[in-house]
Amino acid sequence: MLTLYYAPGTCALASHIALEHAGADYAAVRVDFSRSEQRSEEYLRLNPKGRVPALVTERGILTETPAILQYIAQTHPQAKLAPLDDVFALAQMNAFNSYLCATVHVAHAHRMRGYRWADDPAAVEAMKAKVPQTVGDCFALIERDYLLGPWVLGERYSVSDIYLFTLAQWLEGDSVDVNRFPKVAEHRRRMAEHPVVDRIVSREQSAA
Ligand SMILES: N[C@@H](CCC(=O)N[C@@H](CS)C(=O)NCC(=O)O)C(=O)O
């Protein structure tokens, strides 16, 4: 039995959807950000990074969305959530997921978490003001070069689709018009219609 620690509206949605999609035996435990539970002693013992997601497995605790997504895909091969039989395609999946994790997510974090990088309020404001451009540039690149269609990797659906859908949820909040990116917009709409995605999004919203 796996346990996912998540908070609604965060990148943990990707791991949550992937677990459900994989038909995994799991429990989802909400970490209440409004009470700063992610920084509580109890949670920091579990995940010293003070972030979600964290996935408790029988062998230990995993953090970092790309690692969790690959773990779910590899431990549930019947769900076909990664091109496990194709070394190059699997590396491409990881390259895409790494870009979302290390570049797109970090660009987005400059809107609400600028205090991680600067103390000067003017610098924090300047970082915030830049978010529509930096996040917009990331999605322009994805639209042009990386969302091959109909899925991220082309014909094969994978956890990259779940992860892209998750970060695309944040576009409006980052003041980026999704309609600038027709492929991303259509991908997001198609993903949202999937019963598994709809179920987990609704479940997280009602838990919020
Ligand atoms: N690189 C990590 C990032 C995790 C992360 O930053 N999660 C955010 C939510 S999207 C969080 O827990 N923030 C809480 C905080 O900063 O206090 C991943 O991709 O899993």
The ligand as a Gaussian input file, in Angstrom:
#p B3LYP/6-31G(d) Opt

LIG

0 1
 N       10.628000      19.614000      -7.379000
 C        9.497000      19.248000      -6.571000
 C        8.773000      20.528000      -6.188000
 C        7.809000      20.291000      -5.069000
 C        7.159000      21.605000      -4.664000
 O        7.754000      22.684000      -4.730000
 N        5.902000      21.514000      -4.231000
 C        5.194000      22.695000      -3.797000
 C        3.745000      22.619000      -4.248000
 S        3.576000      22.719000      -6.023000
 C        5.202000      22.765000      -2.280000
 O        5.103000      21.758000      -1.624000
 N        5.298000      23.974000      -1.733000
 C        5.226000      24.168000      -0.312000
 C        6.127000      25.254000       0.173000
 O        6.896000      25.815000      -0.620000
 O        6.035000      25.549000       1.370000
 C        8.590000      18.315000      -7.357000
 O        8.485000      18.456000      -8.558000
 O        7.987000      17.414000      -6.765000

